[in-house]
């Protein structure tokens, strides 16, 4: 969780720790730059009330900069991504021990 608002406006180059393994995976959601600082919610399919969220941050990896939200530990299964653009992918399958990637750019 980000408690410092300045953290939303700087470029992040630190490592992200994922907590994946048996029955738990992660989601990397690439977004347009305009989403920087927004929080995007996800929920297990069929349980809209059980939402979790994370902020979209500008990240620098291997000399490249992009905006992304990282969900470091999600239970395996199908998840809904709560976005405001019906043209973007809103379902993703999370597999234990793996990283699902969705690109909204």
Rosetta constraint file for C-alpha pairs under 8 A:
AtomPair CA 1 CA 54 HARMONIC 7.22 0.50
AtomPair CA 2 CA 7 HARMONIC 7.04 0.50
AtomPair CA 2 CA 8 HARMONIC 7.93 0.50
AtomPair CA 2 CA 55 HARMONIC 7.77 0.50
AtomPair CA 3 CA 7 HARMONIC 8.00 0.50
AtomPair CA 4 CA 8 HARMONIC 7.61 0.50
AtomPair CA 5 CA 9 HARMONIC 7.50 0.50
AtomPair CA 6 CA 10 HARMONIC 6.67 0.50
AtomPair CA 8 CA 36 HARMONIC 7.29 0.50
AtomPair CA 8 CA 37 HARMONIC 5.12 0.50
AtomPair CA 8 CA 55 HARMONIC 7.79 0.50
AtomPair CA 8 CA 56 HARMONIC 7.88 0.50
AtomPair CA 8 CA 57 HARMONIC 6.11 0.50
AtomPair CA 8 CA 58 HARMONIC 7.90 0.50
AtomPair CA 9 CA 36 HARMONIC 7.78 0.50
AtomPair CA 9 CA 37 HARMONIC 7.05 0.50
AtomPair CA 9 CA 57 HARMONIC 7.73 0.50
AtomPair CA 9 CA 58 HARMONIC 7.69 0.50
AtomPair CA 10 CA 58 HARMONIC 7.03 0.50
AtomPair CA 11 CA 57 HARMONIC 7.30 0.50
AtomPair CA 11 CA 58 HARMONIC 4.99 0.50
AtomPair CA 11 CA 59 HARMONIC 5.42 0.50
AtomPair CA 11 CA 60 HARMONIC 6.63 0.50
AtomPair CA 12 CA 57 HARMONIC 7.14 0.50
AtomPair CA 12 CA 58 HARMONIC 6.07 0.50
AtomPair CA 12 CA 59 HARMONIC 4.58 0.50
AtomPair CA 12 CA 60 HARMONIC 6.02 0.50
AtomPair CA 13 CA 59 HARMONIC 5.79 0.50
AtomPair CA 13 CA 60 HARMONIC 4.91 0.50
AtomPair CA 13 CA 61 HARMONIC 6.48 0.50
AtomPair CA 16 CA 72 HARMONIC 7.98 0.50
AtomPair CA 17 CA 72 HARMONIC 6.89 0.50
AtomPair CA 18 CA 26 HARMONIC 6.84 0.50
AtomPair CA 18 CA 72 HARMONIC 4.47 0.50
AtomPair CA 18 CA 73 HARMONIC 6.44 0.50
AtomPair CA 19 CA 24 HARMONIC 7.42 0.50
AtomPair CA 19 CA 25 HARMONIC 7.46 0.50
AtomPair CA 19 CA 26 HARMONIC 7.60 0.50
AtomPair CA 19 CA 72 HARMONIC 5.74 0.50
AtomPair CA 19 CA 73 HARMONIC 5.17 0.50
AtomPair CA 20 CA 24 HARMONIC 4.95 0.50
AtomPair CA 20 CA 25 HARMONIC 4.78 0.50
AtomPair CA 20 CA 26 HARMONIC 6.45 0.50
AtomPair CA 20 CA 72 HARMONIC 7.28 0.50
AtomPair CA 20 CA 73 HARMONIC 5.92 0.50
AtomPair CA 20 CA 96 HARMONIC 6.64 0.50
AtomPair CA 20 CA 97 HARMONIC 4.93 0.50
AtomPair CA 20 CA 98 HARMONIC 6.91 0.50
AtomPair CA 21 CA 25 HARMONIC 6.54 0.50
AtomPair CA 21 CA 96 HARMONIC 5.51 0.50
AtomPair CA 21 CA 97 HARMONIC 4.01 0.50
AtomPair CA 21 CA 98 HARMONIC 7.60 0.50
AtomPair CA 22 CA 96 HARMONIC 5.14 0.50
AtomPair CA 22 CA 97 HARMONIC 5.89 0.50
AtomPair CA 23 CA 75 HARMONIC 5.96 0.50
AtomPair CA 23 CA 76 HARMONIC 5.15 0.50
AtomPair CA 23 CA 95 HARMONIC 6.99 0.50
AtomPair CA 23 CA 96 HARMONIC 4.18 0.50
AtomPair CA 23 CA 97 HARMONIC 7.00 0.50
AtomPair CA 24 CA 73 HARMONIC 5.99 0.50
AtomPair CA 24 CA 74 HARMONIC 5.47 0.50
AtomPair CA 24 CA 75 HARMONIC 4.56 0.50
AtomPair CA 24 CA 76 HARMONIC 5.22 0.50
AtomPair CA 24 CA 94 HARMONIC 7.74 0.50
AtomPair CA 24 CA 95 HARMONIC 6.79 0.50
AtomPair CA 24 CA 96 HARMONIC 4.31 0.50
AtomPair CA 24 CA 97 HARMONIC 5.99 0.50
AtomPair CA 24 CA 98 HARMONIC 7.91 0.50
AtomPair CA 25 CA 72 HARMONIC 7.36 0.50
AtomPair CA 25 CA 73 HARMONIC 5.62 0.50
AtomPair CA 25 CA 74 HARMONIC 5.31 0.50
AtomPair CA 25 CA 75 HARMONIC 6.29 0.50
AtomPair CA 25 CA 76 HARMONIC 6.04 0.50
AtomPair CA 25 CA 94 HARMONIC 5.68 0.50
AtomPair CA 25 CA 95 HARMONIC 5.39 0.50
AtomPair CA 25 CA 96 HARMONIC 4.55 0.50
AtomPair CA 25 CA 97 HARMONIC 5.11 0.50
AtomPair CA 25 CA 98 HARMONIC 5.09 0.50
AtomPair CA 25 CA 99 HARMONIC 5.82 0.50
AtomPair CA 25 CA 100 HARMONIC 7.58 0.50
AtomPair CA 26 CA 70 HARMONIC 7.48 0.50
AtomPair CA 26 CA 71 HARMONIC 5.54 0.50
AtomPair CA 26 CA 72 HARMONIC 4.81 0.50
AtomPair CA 26 CA 73 HARMONIC 5.08 0.50
AtomPair CA 26 CA 74 HARMONIC 5.64 0.50
AtomPair CA 26 CA 94 HARMONIC 6.82 0.50
AtomPair CA 26 CA 97 HARMONIC 7.93 0.50
AtomPair CA 26 CA 98 HARMONIC 6.48 0.50
AtomPair CA 26 CA 99 HARMONIC 4.71 0.50
AtomPair CA 26 CA 100 HARMONIC 6.19 0.50
AtomPair CA 27 CA 70 HARMONIC 5.86 0.50
AtomPair CA 27 CA 71 HARMONIC 5.03 0.50
AtomPair CA 27 CA 72 HARMONIC 6.67 0.50
AtomPair CA 27 CA 73 HARMONIC 7.89 0.50
AtomPair CA 27 CA 74 HARMONIC 7.55 0.50
AtomPair CA 27 CA 94 HARMONIC 7.24 0.50
AtomPair CA 27 CA 99 HARMONIC 5.56 0.50
AtomPair CA 27 CA 100 HARMONIC 4.82 0.50
AtomPair CA 27 CA 101 HARMONIC 5.91 0.50
AtomPair CA 27 CA 102 HARMONIC 7.62 0.50
AtomPair CA 28 CA 68 HARMONIC 6.82 0.50
AtomPair CA 28 CA 69 HARMONIC 6.07 0.50
AtomPair CA 28 CA 70 HARMONIC 4.79 0.50
AtomPair CA 28 CA 71 HARMONIC 6.53 0.50
AtomPair CA 28 CA 99 HARMONIC 6.92 0.50
AtomPair CA 28 CA 100 HARMONIC 6.21 0.50
AtomPair CA 28 CA 101 HARMONIC 4.86 0.50
AtomPair CA 28 CA 102 HARMONIC 6.38 0.50
AtomPair CA 29 CA 68 HARMONIC 5.35 0.50
AtomPair CA 29 CA 69 HARMONIC 5.10 0.50
AtomPair CA 29 CA 70 HARMONIC 6.32 0.50
AtomPair CA 29 CA 101 HARMONIC 5.97 0.50
AtomPair CA 29 CA 102 HARMONIC 4.88 0.50
AtomPair CA 29 CA 103 HARMONIC 5.89 0.50
AtomPair CA 29 CA 104 HARMONIC 7.14 0.50
AtomPair CA 30 CA 66 HARMONIC 7.50 0.50
AtomPair CA 30 CA 67 HARMONIC 6.00 0.50
AtomPair CA 30 CA 68 HARMONIC 4.29 0.50
AtomPair CA 30 CA 69 HARMONIC 6.57 0.50
AtomPair CA 30 CA 101 HARMONIC 7.70 0.50
AtomPair CA 30 CA 102 HARMONIC 6.25 0.50
AtomPair CA 30 CA 103 HARMONIC 4.68 0.50
AtomPair CA 30 CA 104 HARMONIC 5.65 0.50
AtomPair CA 30 CA 105 HARMONIC 6.36 0.50
AtomPair CA 31 CA 35 HARMONIC 6.28 0.50
AtomPair CA 31 CA 56 HARMONIC 7.60 0.50
AtomPair CA 31 CA 66 HARMONIC 7.97 0.50
AtomPair CA 31 CA 67 HARMONIC 5.56 0.50
AtomPair CA 31 CA 68 HARMONIC 5.43 0.50
AtomPair CA 31 CA 69 HARMONIC 7.58 0.50
AtomPair CA 31 CA 103 HARMONIC 6.46 0.50
AtomPair CA 31 CA 104 HARMONIC 4.83 0.50
AtomPair CA 31 CA 105 HARMONIC 4.99 0.50
AtomPair CA 32 CA 36 HARMONIC 7.74 0.50
AtomPair CA 32 CA 67 HARMONIC 6.54 0.50
AtomPair CA 32 CA 104 HARMONIC 6.60 0.50
AtomPair CA 32 CA 105 HARMONIC 4.74 0.50
AtomPair CA 33 CA 58 HARMONIC 7.83 0.50
AtomPair CA 33 CA 66 HARMONIC 7.33 0.50
AtomPair CA 33 CA 67 HARMONIC 5.71 0.50
AtomPair CA 35 CA 56 HARMONIC 6.39 0.50
AtomPair CA 35 CA 67 HARMONIC 7.57 0.50
AtomPair CA 36 CA 55 HARMONIC 7.74 0.50
AtomPair CA 36 CA 56 HARMONIC 5.06 0.50
AtomPair CA 36 CA 57 HARMONIC 5.49 0.50
AtomPair CA 36 CA 58 HARMONIC 6.50 0.50
AtomPair CA 36 CA 67 HARMONIC 6.33 0.50
AtomPair CA 36 CA 68 HARMONIC 7.91 0.50
AtomPair CA 37 CA 55 HARMONIC 5.84 0.50
AtomPair CA 37 CA 56 HARMONIC 5.25 0.50
AtomPair CA 37 CA 57 HARMONIC 6.05 0.50
AtomPair CA 38 CA 55 HARMONIC 5.53 0.50
AtomPair CA 38 CA 56 HARMONIC 5.58 0.50
AtomPair CA 39 CA 53 HARMONIC 6.07 0.50
AtomPair CA 39 CA 54 HARMONIC 5.24 0.50
AtomPair CA 39 CA 55 HARMONIC 4.19 0.50
AtomPair CA 39 CA 56 HARMONIC 6.14 0.50
AtomPair CA 40 CA 53 HARMONIC 5.36 0.50
AtomPair CA 40 CA 54 HARMONIC 5.87 0.50
AtomPair CA 40 CA 55 HARMONIC 6.46 0.50
AtomPair CA 40 CA 56 HARMONIC 7.38 0.50
AtomPair CA 40 CA 69 HARMONIC 7.63 0.50
AtomPair CA 40 CA 81 HARMONIC 7.45 0.50
AtomPair CA 40 CA 82 HARMONIC 6.42 0.50
AtomPair CA 40 CA 83 HARMONIC 6.94 0.50
AtomPair CA 41 CA 51 HARMONIC 6.08 0.50
AtomPair CA 41 CA 52 HARMONIC 5.41 0.50
AtomPair CA 41 CA 53 HARMONIC 4.10 0.50
AtomPair CA 41 CA 54 HARMONIC 6.82 0.50
AtomPair CA 41 CA 81 HARMONIC 6.23 0.50
AtomPair CA 41 CA 82 HARMONIC 5.33 0.50
AtomPair CA 41 CA 83 HARMONIC 7.83 0.50
AtomPair CA 42 CA 51 HARMONIC 5.46 0.50
AtomPair CA 42 CA 52 HARMONIC 5.54 0.50
AtomPair CA 42 CA 53 HARMONIC 6.19 0.50
AtomPair CA 42 CA 79 HARMONIC 6.52 0.50
AtomPair CA 42 CA 80 HARMONIC 5.42 0.50
AtomPair CA 42 CA 81 HARMONIC 4.54 0.50
AtomPair CA 42 CA 82 HARMONIC 5.75 0.50
AtomPair CA 43 CA 47 HARMONIC 6.48 0.50
AtomPair CA 43 CA 48 HARMONIC 5.76 0.50
AtomPair CA 43 CA 49 HARMONIC 7.41 0.50
AtomPair CA 43 CA 50 HARMONIC 5.66 0.50
AtomPair CA 43 CA 51 HARMONIC 4.43 0.50
AtomPair CA 43 CA 52 HARMONIC 6.40 0.50
AtomPair CA 43 CA 79 HARMONIC 5.48 0.50
AtomPair CA 43 CA 80 HARMONIC 5.30 0.50
AtomPair CA 43 CA 81 HARMONIC 6.85 0.50
AtomPair CA 43 CA 82 HARMONIC 7.94 0.50
AtomPair CA 44 CA 48 HARMONIC 6.94 0.50
AtomPair CA 44 CA 50 HARMONIC 7.00 0.50
AtomPair CA 44 CA 51 HARMONIC 7.55 0.50
AtomPair CA 44 CA 77 HARMONIC 7.24 0.50
AtomPair CA 44 CA 78 HARMONIC 6.10 0.50
AtomPair CA 44 CA 79 HARMONIC 4.31 0.50
AtomPair CA 44 CA 80 HARMONIC 6.09 0.50
AtomPair CA 45 CA 78 HARMONIC 5.64 0.50
AtomPair CA 45 CA 79 HARMONIC 4.91 0.50
AtomPair CA 45 CA 80 HARMONIC 5.53 0.50
AtomPair CA 53 CA 71 HARMONIC 7.87 0.50
AtomPair CA 54 CA 69 HARMONIC 6.29 0.50
AtomPair CA 54 CA 70 HARMONIC 6.96 0.50
AtomPair CA 54 CA 71 HARMONIC 6.76 0.50
AtomPair CA 55 CA 69 HARMONIC 5.84 0.50
AtomPair CA 55 CA 70 HARMONIC 7.99 0.50
AtomPair CA 56 CA 67 HARMONIC 6.29 0.50
AtomPair CA 56 CA 68 HARMONIC 5.10 0.50
AtomPair CA 56 CA 69 HARMONIC 4.37 0.50
AtomPair CA 56 CA 70 HARMONIC 7.74 0.50
AtomPair CA 57 CA 67 HARMONIC 5.42 0.50
AtomPair CA 57 CA 68 HARMONIC 5.64 0.50
AtomPair CA 57 CA 69 HARMONIC 6.36 0.50
AtomPair CA 58 CA 65 HARMONIC 6.82 0.50
AtomPair CA 58 CA 66 HARMONIC 5.58 0.50
AtomPair CA 58 CA 67 HARMONIC 4.28 0.50
AtomPair CA 58 CA 68 HARMONIC 6.55 0.50
AtomPair CA 59 CA 65 HARMONIC 5.55 0.50
AtomPair CA 59 CA 66 HARMONIC 5.50 0.50
AtomPair CA 59 CA 67 HARMONIC 5.93 0.50
AtomPair CA 59 CA 68 HARMONIC 7.08 0.50
AtomPair CA 60 CA 64 HARMONIC 5.43 0.50
AtomPair CA 60 CA 65 HARMONIC 4.39 0.50
AtomPair CA 60 CA 66 HARMONIC 6.62 0.50
AtomPair CA 61 CA 65 HARMONIC 6.54 0.50
AtomPair CA 74 CA 94 HARMONIC 7.13 0.50
AtomPair CA 75 CA 94 HARMONIC 7.12 0.50
AtomPair CA 75 CA 95 HARMONIC 7.95 0.50
AtomPair CA 75 CA 96 HARMONIC 7.35 0.50
AtomPair CA 76 CA 93 HARMONIC 7.50 0.50
AtomPair CA 76 CA 94 HARMONIC 4.86 0.50
AtomPair CA 76 CA 95 HARMONIC 4.83 0.50
AtomPair CA 76 CA 96 HARMONIC 5.32 0.50
AtomPair CA 77 CA 93 HARMONIC 5.67 0.50
AtomPair CA 77 CA 94 HARMONIC 5.20 0.50
AtomPair CA 77 CA 95 HARMONIC 6.52 0.50
AtomPair CA 78 CA 91 HARMONIC 6.80 0.50
AtomPair CA 78 CA 92 HARMONIC 5.68 0.50
AtomPair CA 78 CA 93 HARMONIC 4.40 0.50
AtomPair CA 78 CA 94 HARMONIC 6.05 0.50
AtomPair CA 79 CA 91 HARMONIC 5.66 0.50
AtomPair CA 79 CA 92 HARMONIC 5.35 0.50
AtomPair CA 79 CA 93 HARMONIC 6.26 0.50
AtomPair CA 79 CA 94 HARMONIC 7.12 0.50
AtomPair CA 80 CA 90 HARMONIC 5.46 0.50
AtomPair CA 80 CA 91 HARMONIC 4.65 0.50
AtomPair CA 80 CA 92 HARMONIC 6.55 0.50
AtomPair CA 81 CA 89 HARMONIC 7.71 0.50
AtomPair CA 81 CA 90 HARMONIC 4.68 0.50
AtomPair CA 81 CA 91 HARMONIC 6.04 0.50
AtomPair CA 81 CA 92 HARMONIC 7.57 0.50
AtomPair CA 82 CA 90 HARMONIC 6.67 0.50
AtomPair CA 83 CA 88 HARMONIC 7.65 0.50
AtomPair CA 83 CA 90 HARMONIC 7.11 0.50
AtomPair CA 86 CA 90 HARMONIC 7.91 0.50
AtomPair CA 88 CA 104 HARMONIC 6.30 0.50
AtomPair CA 89 CA 102 HARMONIC 7.50 0.50
AtomPair CA 89 CA 104 HARMONIC 7.35 0.50
AtomPair CA 92 CA 100 HARMONIC 7.41 0.50
AtomPair CA 92 CA 102 HARMONIC 7.62 0.50
AtomPair CA 93 CA 100 HARMONIC 7.11 0.50
AtomPair CA 94 CA 98 HARMONIC 7.40 0.50
AtomPair CA 94 CA 99 HARMONIC 7.34 0.50
AtomPair CA 94 CA 100 HARMONIC 6.01 0.50
AtomPair CA 95 CA 99 HARMONIC 7.45 0.50
AtomPair CA 95 CA 100 HARMONIC 7.54 0.50
